[in-house]
Amino acid sequence: MASLMNKRFLLKMLSLFSVVRGYNILMIVIAQYLASAFILAPDLPLREVFFDDNLFFLILSTATVIASGYIINNFYDSEKDLINRPKKTMLDRIVGQRTKLSVYFILNMFAVFFASYVSFKTVVFFSLYIFAIWFYSHRLKKILFVGNLVASIIAIVPFFAVFVYYRNTETVIFIHAAFLFLMIAMRELVKDLENIKGDLALNYHTIPVVYGEKWSKLFLGILFLISIIPTLLLTQKFDVGYMHYYFYASFFLLALFMLILYFSKAKWQYLILHNILKFIIVAGVFSILLIDPDTLLNRVF
């Protein structure tokens, strides 16, 4: 009996981990720390960055809010996900909707509590962030163009939080952010292509539903062309150390992405495109270490 209860508990934990996409949150935490250490505060010793209490609670608040955001998004999209991702949805549904909502409110309370350690302004910032995620999940994501734009902005807000904390206004940071924003915007549009069946069934006004696949591919092509601008600036005008290899590789992958996109029609093909963009974003997190690897050891001490 005890063994059965343990299995059920573990299964529910696995289900909750799936709902909050724990792997994504881990990547965001790593990205915030690396961006803080190597882009936003490159002159500080690493131990001052990694053991900064305020930064720790800032990132902890971000992770908690994002986890709650995935829960509320899952709550509103349960019917659509059942059509688009039936296997994952069956795992997600092991935890009941009432339990998900309870965890959602608890996580938001913890996020505000963690933010209060930093400052009152941080509490206001994360309170607005929580509201923005809820409003997006509840209403905005069904609105043409607005849903994609807001989703991309929400995804980049965690980096804006640490940017404000360090008050570093160098131009190169905004260009890094622009490249990331474009990758996320492309990924959101590919997700819409991938999930067109469920969006159509539940009357979501996404770009593929309203304009069709041909125009969606055209929009992706425009975003690709725009992404060349920050890529050229970061590799030719600014000193990003060995990270320029990442941007060259990203351009190659994006060119491959556009080639595959041209011939794509099925969901599995859009899934490949989704994973290419996801790889570019994740690789970008760890490539931050390439900005100044020669002085990495010196900054430890």
Secondary structure, 3 states (H helix, E strand, C coil): CHHHHHHHHHHHHHHHHHHHCHHHHHHHHHHHHHHHHHHHCCCCCHHHHHCCHHHHHHHHHHHHHHHHHHHHHHHHCHHHHHHHCHHHHHHHCCCCHHHHHHHHHHHHHHHHHHHHHHCHHHHHHHHHHHHHHHHHHHCHHHCCCHHHHHHHHHHHHHHHHHHHHHCCCCHHHHHHHHHHHHHHHHHHHHHHHHCHHHHHHCCCCCHHHHHHHHHHHHHHHHHHHHHHHHHHHHHHHCCCHHHHHHHHHHHHHHHHHHHHHHHCCCHHHHHHHHHHHHHHHHHHHHHHHHCCHHHHHHHHC
